Amino acid sequence: MAKFLTILLAEASIESFPEELMKDMDVRNFFSKLKKSPSEVMLDVNYHKQLIGELPDFERRGRPDIVHFTLLSCFGSICAREERLQVIIHTYDDRVIYLNPEIRLPKSIERFNGLFLQLFKNGRSPPTGDEVLMNLSKNSLPNLLEELRQKHDMIIEFSVKGEQLTSLEYSKIIFESTNPLLIFGAFPHGEIKNLPRELVDKKLGIYEKGLDLFAAISQILASQHMIEEDSLSKEEGTEEQKISWE
């Protein structure tokens, strides 16, 4: 049976420009020239590196591209195309975003940022209409995971510091679960800080040298699809096919 997967991107490095930095003269001059308010600008270290040094955890913030690339990988997967994937985003500033499995996100980072800034402003996207593609709420990571724990029999955190397994090994763990939740940190460096470890069943790694987040998730989703196909072929009584796990 094909598996429905839920992916949680935790402490994701995506937010509008913090109002707290507006007390700095350089920041005020920047926005005066830009003729925009902070809520209309996505925090991005590529453009704001010289302005954010006073922010707490500044090295983990201002990377919307990580979320963008990862979501494109998720929703471009076979699992998503077959509507068997849910993605939830928890942001650094404790916003929680639920994405409709049918969403098609823009490939342009400028349009992507504009879409999420609209979401931050209105609490949903699109702002009006019956169909909701993204919904925004406020919740801490511990509280969110407490809620998700009630729905998922297996919660797996993926990290370079986790137990290193082969593709076949971690895919079997996911496949043998009834309703698995896969958690990934969506920021440039380090570990998820506020994850209640007692609610996590396993901490796994797939490559000891580390991978970009979008590459890691693509690998996991592809491996999962392969083991599902293999299992289905066996259930239908067809000749067993050999899978290459490279």
ChimeraX attribute file (.defattr): number of C-alpha atoms within 10 A of each C-alpha:
attribute: neighborCount
match mode: 1-to-1
recipient: residues
	/A:1	9
	/A:2	15
	/A:3	18
	/A:4	17
	/A:5	23
	/A:6	18
	/A:7	19
	/A:8	23
	/A:9	23
	/A:10	24
	/A:11	27
	/A:12	28
	/A:13	26
	/A:14	29
	/A:15	23
	/A:16	21
	/A:17	19
	/A:18	15
	/A:19	11
	/A:20	10
	/A:21	17
	/A:22	17
	/A:23	9
	/A:24	12
	/A:25	9
	/A:26	13
	/A:27	17
	/A:28	15
	/A:29	12
	/A:30	15
	/A:31	14
	/A:32	11
	/A:33	8
	/A:34	10
	/A:35	10
	/A:36	11
	/A:37	14
	/A:38	18
	/A:39	16
	/A:40	16
	/A:41	17
	/A:42	22
	/A:43	23
	/A:44	20
	/A:45	17
	/A:46	10
	/A:47	10
	/A:48	15
	/A:49	13
	/A:50	11
	/A:51	15
	/A:52	20
	/A:53	12
	/A:54	11
	/A:55	13
	/A:56	9
	/A:57	10
	/A:58	13
	/A:59	17
	/A:60	19
	/A:61	25
	/A:62	26
	/A:63	21
	/A:64	24
	/A:65	17
	/A:66	18
	/A:67	21
	/A:68	20
	/A:69	16
	/A:70	21
	/A:71	21
	/A:72	16
	/A:73	19
	/A:74	22
	/A:75	20
	/A:76	14
	/A:77	19
	/A:78	14
	/A:79	20
	/A:80	20
	/A:81	13
	/A:82	12
	/A:83	15
	/A:84	15
	/A:85	22
	/A:86	20
	/A:87	20
	/A:88	18
	/A:89	24
	/A:90	26
	/A:91	25
	/A:92	21
	/A:93	18
	/A:94	17
	/A:95	19
	/A:96	24
	/A:97	24
	/A:98	18
	/A:99	20
	/A:100	17
	/A:101	18
	/A:102	14
	/A:103	12
	/A:104	12
	/A:105	16
	/A:106	14
	/A:107	12
	/A:108	10
	/A:109	14
	/A:110	10
	/A:111	12
	/A:112	17
	/A:113	23
	/A:114	16
	/A:115	16
	/A:116	21
	/A:117	20
	/A:118	17
	/A:119	19
	/A:120	20
	/A:121	14
	/A:122	14
	/A:123	17
	/A:124	20
	/A:125	21
	/A:126	16
	/A:127	16
	/A:128	9
	/A:129	7
	/A:130	7
	/A:131	10
	/A:132	15
	/A:133	18
	/A:134	20
	/A:135	19
	/A:136	19
	/A:137	13
	/A:138	14
	/A:139	16
	/A:140	17
	/A:141	23
	/A:142	14
	/A:143	12
	/A:144	15
	/A:145	20
	/A:146	12
	/A:147	11
	/A:148	16
	/A:149	15
	/A:150	8
	/A:151	12
	/A:152	17
	/A:153	13
	/A:154	19
	/A:155	23
	/A:156	21
	/A:157	21
	/A:158	21
	/A:159	24
	/A:160	17
	/A:161	16
	/A:162	16
	/A:163	15
	/A:164	17
	/A:165	14
	/A:166	12
	/A:167	20
	/A:168	17
	/A:169	11
	/A:170	19
	/A:171	20
	/A:172	14
	/A:173	14
	/A:174	21
	/A:175	20
	/A:176	11
	/A:177	15
	/A:178	13
	/A:179	16
	/A:180	21
	/A:181	25
	/A:182	22
	/A:183	22
	/A:184	21
	/A:185	23
	/A:186	29
	/A:187	26
	/A:188	16
	/A:189	10
	/A:190	12
	/A:191	15
	/A:192	18
	/A:193	10
	/A:194	11
	/A:195	20
	/A:196	13
	/A:197	11
	/A:198	7
	/A:199	15
	/A:200	17
	/A:201	12
	/A:202	17
	/A:203	18
	/A:204	17
	/A:205	21
	/A:206	23
	/A:207	17
	/A:208	13
	/A:209	8
	/A:210	13
	/A:211	14
	/A:212	12
	/A:213	22
	/A:214	18
	/A:215	14
	/A:216	20
	/A:217	22
	/A:218	17
	/A:219	16
	/A:220	18
	/A:221	20
	/A:222	17
	/A:223	21
	/A:224	24
	/A:225	19
	/A:226	17
	/A:227	20
	/A:228	18
	/A:229	16
	/A:230	17
	/A:231	16
	/A:232	15
	/A:233	14
	/A:234	13
	/A:235	11
	/A:236	8
	/A:237	8
	/A:238	10
	/A:239	9
	/A:240	12
	/A:241	11
	/A:242	7
	/A:243	12
	/A:244	9
	/A:245	10
	/A:246	7
